Amino acid sequence: GTDVSVAAGRISYVLGLMGPSFVIDTACSSSLISVHQACQSLRQRECDLALAGGVGLLIDPDEMIGLSQGGMLAPDGSCKTFDANANGYVRGEGCGMIVLKRLSDATADGDNILAIIRGSMVNHDG
């Protein structure tokens, strides 16, 4: 299928991964929610290693047109973060992925630990 909801399952299949596998679409917070869900799966021992990440692609011209018509995009194509002359923002594409393990497992396996996630939470403010 071409629906984005099948992407995680197909990638898991190709890589021979087992365990929970799903797509999360919560707009700007999707990658953070994926990290939270990965942490939850590790805590609940649904898996011993988790991959969490996100992808942002600019593939829908209608979205860009709508943002431009709404005055949200910088007309000069320049982001001026924290500048009084800021007149909108500039969109960009990107992707990122992290590997998560329980601290006890990573330590026992001699992994190079780059960060520790002490907690996470999901909220909805209506």
N, CA, C and O atoms as a GROMACS GRO file, in nm:
protein
  504
    1GLY      N    1   0.080  -0.119   0.000
    1GLY     CA    2   0.000   0.000   0.000
    1GLY      C    3   0.085   0.126   0.000
    1GLY      O    4   0.204   0.122   0.031
    2THR      N    5   0.023   0.234  -0.034
    2THR     CA    6   0.093   0.362  -0.034
    2THR      C    7   0.054   0.447   0.085
    2THR      O    8   0.107   0.557   0.102
    3ASP      N    9  -0.037   0.401   0.167
    3ASP     CA   10  -0.079   0.475   0.285
    3ASP      C   11   0.035   0.477   0.387
    3ASP      O   12   0.099   0.374   0.411
    4VAL      N   13   0.060   0.593   0.448
    4VAL     CA   14   0.172   0.604   0.542
    4VAL      C   15   0.156   0.513   0.663
    4VAL      O   16   0.255   0.481   0.730
    5SER      N   17   0.034   0.471   0.692
    5SER     CA   18   0.014   0.386   0.810
    5SER      C   19   0.082   0.250   0.798
    5SER      O   20   0.103   0.183   0.899
    6VAL      N   21   0.116   0.207   0.678
    6VAL     CA   22   0.182   0.077   0.661
    6VAL      C   23   0.334   0.088   0.664
    6VAL      O   24   0.403  -0.014   0.666
    7ALA      N   25   0.389   0.208   0.665
    7ALA     CA   26   0.534   0.228   0.654
    7ALA      C   27   0.611   0.156   0.764
    7ALA      O   28   0.708   0.086   0.735
    8ALA      N   29   0.570   0.171   0.888
    8ALA     CA   30   0.645   0.110   0.999
    8ALA      C   31   0.648  -0.042   0.988
    8ALA      O   32   0.752  -0.104   1.009
    9GLY      N   33   0.536  -0.101   0.954
    9GLY     CA   34   0.530  -0.246   0.940
    9GLY      C   35   0.617  -0.296   0.826
    9GLY      O   36   0.685  -0.398   0.840
   10ARG      N   37   0.616  -0.226   0.714
   10ARG     CA   38   0.698  -0.267   0.600
   10ARG      C   39   0.847  -0.255   0.632
   10ARG      O   40   0.925  -0.344   0.600
   11ILE      N   41   0.885  -0.145   0.697
   11ILE     CA   42   1.026  -0.126   0.734
   11ILE      C   43   1.068  -0.234   0.833
   11ILE      O   44   1.177  -0.291   0.820
   12SER      N   45   0.984  -0.262   0.931
   12SER     CA   46   1.014  -0.368   1.028
   12SER      C   47   1.032  -0.502   0.959
   12SER      O   48   1.124  -0.577   0.992
   13TYR      N   49   0.947  -0.531   0.863
   13TYR     CA   50   0.955  -0.658   0.790
   13TYR      C   51   1.087  -0.667   0.713
   13TYR      O   52   1.156  -0.769   0.720
   14VAL      N   53   1.121  -0.561   0.640
   14VAL     CA   54   1.244  -0.562   0.559
   14VAL      C   55   1.368  -0.578   0.648
   14VAL      O   56   1.462  -0.646   0.609
   15LEU      N   57   1.367  -0.515   0.765
   15LEU     CA   58   1.482  -0.521   0.855
   15LEU      C   59   1.479  -0.642   0.948
   15LEU      O   60   1.572  -0.663   1.025
   16GLY      N   61   1.373  -0.722   0.941
   16GLY     CA   62   1.363  -0.840   1.026
   16GLY      C   63   1.339  -0.806   1.172
   16GLY      O   64   1.382  -0.881   1.261
   17LEU      N   65   1.272  -0.695   1.199
   17LEU     CA   66   1.247  -0.652   1.336
   17LEU      C   67   1.119  -0.716   1.388
   17LEU      O   68   1.026  -0.744   1.312
   18MET      N   69   1.114  -0.739   1.519
   18MET     CA   70   0.998  -0.799   1.583
   18MET      C   71   0.949  -0.704   1.692
   18MET      O   72   1.025  -0.618   1.738
   19GLY      N   73   0.824  -0.719   1.733
   19GLY     CA   74   0.771  -0.637   1.840
   19GLY      C   75   0.680  -0.527   1.788
   19GLY      O   76   0.645  -0.525   1.670
   20PRO      N   77   0.642  -0.434   1.877
   20PRO     CA   78   0.550  -0.327   1.837
   20PRO      C   79   0.608  -0.246   1.721
   20PRO      O   80   0.727  -0.217   1.717
   21SER      N   81   0.520  -0.211   1.628
   21SER     CA   82   0.562  -0.134   1.511
   21SER      C   83   0.443  -0.052   1.464
   21SER      O   84   0.342  -0.108   1.421
   22PHE      N   85   0.454   0.079   1.471
   22PHE     CA   86   0.341   0.161   1.429
   22PHE      C   87   0.384   0.300   1.387
   22PHE      O   88   0.494   0.346   1.420
   23VAL      N   89   0.296   0.365   1.312
   23VAL     CA   90   0.317   0.502   1.265
   23VAL      C   91   0.240   0.595   1.358
   23VAL      O   92   0.127   0.566   1.396
   24ILE      N   93   0.302   0.705   1.394
   24ILE     CA   94   0.238   0.805   1.479
   24ILE      C   95   0.230   0.935   1.400
   24ILE      O   96   0.332   0.982   1.348
   25ASP      N   97   0.112   0.993   1.391
   25ASP     CA   98   0.095   1.120   1.322
   25ASP      C   99   0.024   1.217   1.415
   25ASP      O  100  -0.099   1.221   1.420
   26THR      N  101   0.102   1.293   1.487
   26THR     CA  102   0.048   1.394   1.578
   26THR      C  103   0.104   1.531   1.542
   26THR      O  104   0.133   1.613   1.630
   27ALA      N  105   0.120   1.555   1.413
   27ALA     CA  106   0.172   1.682   1.361
   27ALA      C  107   0.311   1.708   1.416
   27ALA      O  108   0.399   1.623   1.405
   28CYS      N  109   0.331   1.823   1.475
   28CYS     CA  110   0.466   1.865   1.517
   28CYS      C  111   0.525   1.778   1.628
   28CYS      O  112   0.647   1.778   1.646
   29SER      N  113   0.443   1.706   1.701
   29SER     CA  114   0.494   1.629   1.814
   29SER      C  115   0.520   1.482   1.783
   29SER      O  116   0.554   1.406   1.874
   30SER      N  117   0.504   1.440   1.659
   30SER     CA  118   0.511   1.298   1.625
   30SER      C  119   0.639   1.228   1.672
   30SER      O  120   0.632   1.120   1.730
   31SER      N  121   0.755   1.290   1.647
   31SER     CA  122   0.880   1.223   1.685
   31SER      C  123   0.894   1.214   1.836
   31SER      O  124   0.948   1.115   1.888
   32LEU      N  125   0.847   1.314   1.908
   32LEU     CA  126   0.854   1.308   2.054
   32LEU      C  127   0.758   1.203   2.109
   32LEU      O  128   0.790   1.133   2.206
   33ILE      N  129   0.642   1.191   2.049
   33ILE     CA  130   0.548   1.087   2.091
   33ILE      C  131   0.605   0.950   2.061
   33ILE      O  132   0.584   0.856   2.138
   34SER      N  133   0.678   0.936   1.950
   34SER     CA  134   0.739   0.806   1.918
   34SER      C  135   0.843   0.768   2.023
   34SER      O  136   0.856   0.651   2.058
   35VAL      N  137   0.918   0.866   2.072
   35VAL     CA  138   1.015   0.839   2.179
   35VAL      C  139   0.942   0.796   2.306
   35VAL      O  140   0.984   0.702   2.373
   36HIS      N  141   0.834   0.865   2.339
   36HIS     CA  142   0.755   0.830   2.457
   36HIS      C  143   0.702   0.687   2.445
   36HIS      O  144   0.712   0.608   2.539
   37GLN      N  145   0.645   0.653   2.328
   37GLN     CA  146   0.590   0.519   2.308
   37GLN      C  147   0.700   0.413   2.315
   37GLN      O  148   0.678   0.304   2.368
   38ALA      N  149   0.818   0.444   2.262
   38ALA     CA  150   0.931   0.351   2.269
   38ALA      C  151   0.971   0.328   2.414
   38ALA      O  152   0.997   0.214   2.455
   39CYS      N  153   0.977   0.435   2.491
   39CYS     CA  154   1.011   0.422   2.634
   39CYS      C  155   0.907   0.337   2.706
   39CYS      O  156   0.941   0.253   2.790
   40GLN      N  157   0.780   0.358   2.674
   40GLN     CA  158   0.673   0.279   2.737
   40GLN      C  159   0.688   0.131   2.701
   40GLN      O  160   0.672   0.045   2.788
   41SER      N  161   0.717   0.102   2.576
   41SER     CA  162   0.734  -0.038   2.534
   41SER      C  163   0.851  -0.104   2.606
   41SER      O  164   0.845  -0.221   2.641
   42LEU      N  165   0.959  -0.027   2.626
   42LEU     CA  166   1.074  -0.080   2.699
   42LEU      C  167   1.038  -0.103   2.846
   42LEU      O  168   1.072  -0.207   2.902
   43ARG      N  169   0.969  -0.006   2.908
   43ARG     CA  170   0.931  -0.020   3.048
   43ARG      C  171   0.839  -0.140   3.070
   43ARG      O  172   0.851  -0.211   3.169
   44GLN      N  173   0.748  -0.162   2.976
   44GLN     CA  174   0.653  -0.273   2.988
   44GLN      C  175   0.709  -0.405   2.934
   44GLN      O  176   0.638  -0.506   2.928
   45ARG      N  177   0.837  -0.402   2.896
   45ARG     CA  178   0.908  -0.520   2.847
   45ARG      C  179   0.842  -0.583   2.724
   45ARG      O  180   0.846  -0.705   2.706
   46GLU      N  181   0.782  -0.498   2.641
   46GLU     CA  182   0.729  -0.545   2.513
   46GLU      C  183   0.843  -0.567   2.413
   46GLU      O  184   0.827  -0.638   2.314
   47CYS      N  185   0.957  -0.505   2.442
   47CYS     CA  186   1.075  -0.518   2.356
   47CYS      C  187   1.200  -0.492   2.439
   47CYS      O  188   1.192  -0.438   2.549
   48ASP      N  189   1.315  -0.529   2.386
   48ASP     CA  190   1.443  -0.505   2.454
   48ASP      C  191   1.522  -0.392   2.390
   48ASP      O  192   1.620  -0.344   2.448
   49LEU      N  193   1.482  -0.351   2.272
   49LEU     CA  194   1.547  -0.242   2.200
   49LEU      C  195   1.439  -0.174   2.117
   49LEU      O  196   1.352  -0.242   2.061
   50ALA      N  197   1.444  -0.042   2.109
   50ALA     CA  198   1.342   0.030   2.032
   50ALA      C  199   1.406   0.134   1.942
   50ALA      O  200   1.506   0.196   1.978
   51LEU      N  201   1.348   0.151   1.826
   51LEU     CA  202   1.387   0.257   1.735
   51LEU      C  203   1.274   0.360   1.735
   51LEU      O  204   1.158   0.325   1.719
   52ALA      N  205   1.309   0.486   1.753
   52ALA     CA  206   1.208   0.592   1.753
   52ALA      C  207   1.261   0.708   1.671
   52ALA      O  208   1.380   0.740   1.675
   53GLY      N  209   1.172   0.770   1.598
   53GLY     CA  210   1.218   0.881   1.515
   53GLY      C  211   1.105   0.949   1.444
   53GLY      O  212   0.988   0.929   1.474
   54GLY      N  213   1.144   1.031   1.350
   54GLY     CA  214   1.046   1.106   1.274
   54GLY      C  215   1.102   1.153   1.142
   54GLY      O  216   1.223   1.161   1.122
   55VAL      N  217   1.010   1.185   1.053
   55VAL     CA  218   1.045   1.235   0.920
   55VAL      C  219   0.952   1.350   0.889
   55VAL      O  220   0.831   1.342   0.911
   56GLY      N  221   1.007   1.457   0.837
   56GLY     CA  222   0.928   1.571   0.792
   56GLY      C  223   0.962   1.602   0.647
   56GLY      O  224   1.074   1.642   0.617
   57LEU      N  225   0.865   1.582   0.558
   57LEU     CA  226   0.888   1.605   0.415
   57LEU      C  227   0.793   1.710   0.362
   57LEU      O  228   0.677   1.718   0.404
   58LEU      N  229   0.840   1.789   0.270
   58LEU     CA  230   0.758   1.892   0.206
   58LEU      C  231   0.714   1.841   0.069
   58LEU      O  232   0.771   1.878  -0.033
   59ILE      N  233   0.613   1.756   0.068
   59ILE     CA  234   0.572   1.694  -0.057
   59ILE      C  235   0.433   1.738  -0.103
   59ILE      O  236   0.391   1.702  -0.213
   60ASP      N  237   0.363   1.814  -0.022
   60ASP     CA  238   0.228   1.856  -0.056
   60ASP      C  239   0.226   2.006  -0.088
   60ASP      O  240   0.233   2.087   0.004
   61PRO      N  241   0.218   2.043  -0.216
   61PRO     CA  242   0.220   2.185  -0.250
   61PRO      C  243   0.101   2.261  -0.191
   61PRO      O  244   0.114   2.380  -0.161
   62ASP      N  245  -0.013   2.195  -0.173
   62ASP     CA  246  -0.129   2.263  -0.117
   62ASP      C  247  -0.102   2.311   0.026
   62ASP      O  248  -0.151   2.417   0.066
   63GLU      N  249  -0.026   2.234   0.101
   63GLU     CA  250   0.008   2.275   0.238
   63GLU      C  251   0.093   2.401   0.236
   63GLU      O  252   0.069   2.494   0.313
   64MET      N  253   0.192   2.405   0.149
   64MET     CA  254   0.279   2.523   0.139
   64MET      C  255   0.199   2.645   0.093
   64MET      O  256   0.220   2.756   0.143
   65ILE      N  257   0.108   2.625  -0.002
   65ILE     CA  258   0.026   2.735  -0.051
   65ILE      C  259  -0.061   2.789   0.062
   65ILE      O  260  -0.073   2.910   0.080
   66GLY      N  261  -0.122   2.699   0.139
   66GLY     CA  262  -0.206   2.740   0.251
   66GLY      C  263  -0.128   2.817   0.356
   66GLY      O  264  -0.176   2.919   0.407
   67LEU      N  265  -0.010   2.770   0.390
   67LEU     CA  266   0.074   2.840   0.488
   67LEU      C  267   0.114   2.977   0.437
   67LEU      O  268   0.118   3.074   0.513
   68SER      N  269   0.145   2.986   0.309
   68SER     CA  270   0.184   3.113   0.250
   68SER      C  271   0.066   3.210   0.249
   68SER      O  272   0.081   3.326   0.286
   69GLN      N  273  -0.049   3.162   0.206
   69GLN     CA  274  -0.169   3.247   0.204
   69GLN      C  275  -0.208   3.292   0.344
   69GLN      O  276  -0.265   3.399   0.361
   70GLY      N  277  -0.179   3.210   0.443
   70GLY     CA  278  -0.209   3.245   0.581
   70GLY      C  279  -0.108   3.340   0.643
   70GLY      O  280  -0.122   3.379   0.759
   71GLY      N  281  -0.006   3.377   0.567
   71GLY     CA  282   0.094   3.471   0.617
   71GLY      C  283   0.190   3.410   0.718
   71GLY      O  284   0.254   3.483   0.794
   72MET      N  285   0.200   3.279   0.719
   72MET     CA  286   0.286   3.214   0.818
   72MET      C  287   0.430   3.201   0.772
   72MET      O  288   0.521   3.198   0.854
   73LEU      N  289   0.452   3.194   0.640
   73LEU     CA  290   0.588   3.177   0.587
   73LEU      C  291   0.654   3.312   0.565
   73LEU      O  292   0.588   3.408   0.525
   74ALA      N  293   0.783   3.319   0.590
   74ALA     CA  294   0.858   3.443   0.569
   74ALA      C  295   0.862   3.474   0.419
   74ALA      O  296   0.911   3.392   0.341
   75PRO      N  297   0.811   3.590   0.378
   75PRO     CA  298   0.807   3.621   0.236
   75PRO      C  299   0.945   3.634   0.172
   75PRO      O  300   0.960   3.615   0.051
   76ASP      N  301   1.046   3.666   0.253
   76ASP     CA  302   1.182   3.678   0.199
   76ASP      C  303   1.260   3.547   0.209
   76ASP      O  304   1.378   3.541   0.172
   77GLY      N  305   1.194   3.440   0.259
   77GLY     CA  306   1.258   3.310   0.266
   77GLY      C  307   1.367   3.300   0.371
   77GLY      O  308   1.453   3.212   0.362
   78SER      N  309   1.366   3.389   0.469
   78SER     CA  310   1.472   3.390   0.571
   78SER      C  311   1.412   3.383   0.710
   78SER      O  312   1.324   3.461   0.745
   79CYS      N  313   1.459   3.288   0.789
   79CYS     CA  314   1.418   3.276   0.929
   79CYS      C  315   1.497   3.377   1.011
   79CYS      O  316   1.620   3.384   1.000
   80LYS      N  317   1.430   3.453   1.091
   80LYS     CA  318   1.499   3.550   1.177
   80LYS      C  319   1.461   3.521   1.322
   80LYS      O  320   1.394   3.601   1.388
   81THR      N  321   1.504   3.408   1.369
   81THR     CA  322   1.469   3.362   1.503
   81THR      C  323   1.512   3.463   1.608
   81THR      O  324   1.625   3.511   1.606
   82PHE      N  325   1.423   3.495   1.700
   82PHE     CA  326   1.446   3.588   1.810
   82PHE      C  327   1.483   3.729   1.762
   82PHE      O  328   1.546   3.804   1.836
   83ASP      N  329   1.445   3.765   1.642
   83ASP     CA  330   1.477   3.896   1.584
   83ASP      C  331   1.348   3.977   1.575
   83ASP      O  332   1.243   3.923   1.538
   84ALA      N  333   1.355   4.104   1.608
   84ALA     CA  334   1.237   4.191   1.600
   84ALA      C  335   1.186   4.203   1.456
   84ALA      O  336   1.070   4.237   1.435
   85ASN      N  337   1.271   4.176   1.359
   85ASN     CA  338   1.233   4.184   1.218
   85ASN      C  339   1.176   4.053   1.162
   85ASN      O  340   1.154   4.042   1.041
   86ALA      N  341   1.154   3.956   1.248
   86ALA     CA  342   1.100   3.828   1.202
   86ALA      C  343   0.964   3.850   1.137
   86ALA      O  344   0.880   3.923   1.189
   87ASN      N  345   0.943   3.786   1.022
   87ASN     CA  346   0.817   3.804   0.951
   87ASN      C  347   0.757   3.671   0.904
   87ASN      O  348   0.684   3.666   0.805
   88GLY      N  349   0.788   3.565   0.973
   88GLY     CA  350   0.738   3.433   0.938
   88GLY      C  351   0.848   3.329   0.957
   88GLY      O  352   0.958   3.360   1.004
   89TYR      N  353   0.818   3.209   0.918
   89TYR     CA  354   0.919   3.104   0.933
   89TYR      C  355   0.944   3.036   0.800
   89TYR      O  356   0.868   3.054   0.704
   90VAL      N  357   1.050   2.959   0.794
   90VAL     CA  358   1.088   2.887   0.674
   90VAL      C  359   1.082   2.738   0.705
   90VAL      O  360   1.134   2.693   0.807
   91ARG      N  361   1.020   2.662   0.616
   91ARG     CA  362   1.008   2.518   0.638
   91ARG      C  363   1.130   2.445   0.586
   91ARG      O  364   1.199   2.492   0.496
   92GLY      N  365   1.154   2.330   0.644
   92GLY     CA  366   1.265   2.247   0.600
   92GLY      C  367   1.231   2.100   0.617
   92GLY      O  368   1.141   2.064   0.692
   93GLU      N  369   1.304   2.017   0.546
   93GLU     CA  370   1.284   1.873   0.555
   93GLU      C  371   1.390   1.812   0.646
   93GLU      O  372   1.499   1.867   0.662
   94GLY      N  373   1.358   1.699   0.704
   94GLY     CA  374   1.456   1.631   0.787
   94GLY      C  375   1.405   1.497   0.835
   94GLY      O  376   1.287   1.464   0.823
   95CYS      N  377   1.497   1.419   0.891
   95CYS     CA  378   1.460   1.292   0.951
   95CYS      C  379   1.562   1.260   1.059
   95CYS      O  380   1.677   1.305   1.055
   96GLY      N  381   1.520   1.182   1.154
   96GLY     CA  382   1.609   1.142   1.262
   96GLY      C  383   1.559   1.014   1.326
   96GLY      O  384   1.440   0.985   1.326
   97MET      N  385   1.651   0.938   1.382
   97MET     CA  386   1.617   0.811   1.444
   97MET      C  387   1.710   0.790   1.563
   97MET      O  388   1.829   0.820   1.554
   98ILE      N  389   1.658   0.738   1.672
   98ILE     CA  390   1.741   0.704   1.787
   98ILE      C  391   1.715   0.559   1.826
   98ILE      O  392   1.607   0.504   1.802
   99VAL      N  393   1.815   0.499   1.887
   99VAL     CA  394   1.805   0.362   1.938
   99VAL      C  395   1.794   0.372   2.089
   99VAL      O  396   1.876   0.437   2.154
  100LEU      N  397   1.694   0.307   2.145
  100LEU     CA  398   1.670   0.311   2.289
  100LEU      C  399   1.677   0.171   2.349
  100LEU      O  400   1.630   0.074   2.290
  101LYS      N  401   1.738   0.164   2.467
  101LYS     CA  402   1.743   0.040   2.545
  101LYS      C  403   1.724   0.077   2.691
  101LYS      O  404   1.746   0.192   2.731
  102ARG      N  405   1.684  -0.020   2.770
  102ARG     CA  406   1.682   0.003   2.914
  102ARG      C  407   1.826   0.027   2.960
  102ARG      O  408   1.918  -0.035   2.908
  103LEU      N  409   1.846   0.117   3.055
  103LEU     CA  410   1.980   0.152   3.102
  103LEU      C  411   2.055   0.028   3.151
  103LEU      O  412   2.174   0.013   3.124
  104SER      N  413   1.987  -0.058   3.223
  104SER     CA  414   2.054  -0.179   3.276
  104SER      C  415   2.105  -0.267   3.161
  104SER      O  416   2.215  -0.323   3.171
  105ASP      N  417   2.028  -0.279   3.055
  105ASP     CA  418   2.070  -0.360   2.940
  105ASP      C  419   2.186  -0.295   2.865
  105ASP      O  420   2.281  -0.362   2.826
  106ALA      N  421   2.177  -0.164   2.845
  106ALA     CA  422   2.283  -0.092   2.773
  106ALA      C  423   2.414  -0.099   2.850
  106ALA      O  424   2.521  -0.116   2.790
  107THR      N  425   2.407  -0.087   2.982
  107THR     CA  426   2.527  -0.095   3.065
  107THR      C  427   2.586  -0.236   3.058
  107THR      O  428   2.707  -0.253   3.041
  108ALA      N  429   2.501  -0.337   3.073
  108ALA     CA  430   2.547  -0.476   3.069
  108ALA      C  431   2.607  -0.512   2.933
  108ALA      O  432   2.700  -0.593   2.926
  109ASP      N  433   2.555  -0.453   2.826
  109ASP     CA  434   2.604  -0.481   2.691
  109ASP      C  435   2.725  -0.397   2.652
  109ASP      O  436   2.781  -0.414   2.544
  110GLY      N  437   2.766  -0.305   2.741
  110GLY     CA  438   2.881  -0.219   2.712
  110GLY      C  439   2.855  -0.116   2.603
  110GLY      O  440   2.947  -0.072   2.535
  111ASP      N  441   2.728  -0.079   2.586
  111ASP     CA  442   2.693   0.019   2.484
  111ASP      C  443   2.747   0.158   2.518
  111ASP      O  444   2.765   0.191   2.635
  112ASN      N  445   2.771   0.237   2.416
  112ASN     CA  446   2.811   0.377   2.433
  112ASN      C  447   2.684   0.456   2.461
  112ASN      O  448   2.608   0.487   2.369
  113ILE      N  449   2.660   0.490   2.586
  113ILE     CA  450   2.538   0.559   2.628
  113ILE      C  451   2.557   0.709   2.609
  113ILE      O  452   2.644   0.769   2.671
  114LEU      N  453   2.476   0.768   2.522
  114LEU     CA  454   2.487   0.910   2.491
  114LEU      C  455   2.392   0.996   2.572
  114LEU      O  456   2.417   1.115   2.592
  115ALA      N  457   2.283   0.937   2.619
  115ALA     CA  458   2.184   1.012   2.698
  115ALA      C  459   2.097   0.914   2.775
  115ALA      O  460   2.088   0.797   2.740
  116ILE      N  461   2.035   0.965   2.879
  116ILE     CA  462   1.942   0.886   2.959
  116ILE      C  463   1.809   0.961   2.963
  116ILE      O  464   1.805   1.079   2.997
  117ILE      N  465   1.702   0.893   2.928
  117ILE     CA  466   1.569   0.952   2.936
  117ILE      C  467   1.512   0.914   3.071
  117ILE      O  468   1.485   0.796   3.098
  118ARG      N  469   1.493   1.012   3.156
  118ARG     CA  470   1.444   0.986   3.292
  118ARG      C  471   1.293   0.973   3.298
  118ARG      O  472   1.239   0.912   3.391
  119GLY      N  473   1.224   1.029   3.201
  119GLY     CA  474   1.079   1.019   3.200
  119GLY      C  475   1.022   1.087   3.077
  119GLY      O  476   1.090   1.165   3.010
  120SER      N  477   0.898   1.056   3.049
  120SER     CA  478   0.828   1.120   2.937
  120SER      C  479   0.679   1.120   2.968
  120SER      O  480   0.631   1.045   3.053
  121MET      N  481   0.608   1.205   2.898
  121MET     CA  482   0.465   1.218   2.923
  121MET      C  483   0.397   1.270   2.797
  121MET      O  484   0.458   1.340   2.717
  122VAL      N  485   0.272   1.234   2.781
  122VAL     CA  486   0.192   1.283   2.669
  122VAL      C  487   0.076   1.362   2.727
  122VAL      O  488   0.016   1.322   2.827
  123ASN      N  489   0.045   1.475   2.664
  123ASN     CA  490  -0.062   1.562   2.711
  123ASN      C  491  -0.146   1.605   2.592
  123ASN      O  492  -0.100   1.602   2.478
  124HIS      N  493  -0.267   1.644   2.619
  124HIS     CA  494  -0.353   1.700   2.515
  124HIS      C  495  -0.431   1.814   2.579
  124HIS      O  496  -0.495   1.796   2.682
  125ASP      N  497  -0.424   1.930   2.517
  125ASP     CA  498  -0.491   2.044   2.578
  125ASP      C  499  -0.616   2.088   2.501
  125ASP      O  500  -0.658   2.203   2.511
  126GLY      N  501  -0.672   1.996   2.426
  126GLY     CA  502  -0.800   2.021   2.359
  126GLY      C  503  -0.790   2.103   2.237
  126GLY      O  504  -0.892   2.130   2.173
   0.00000   0.00000   0.00000
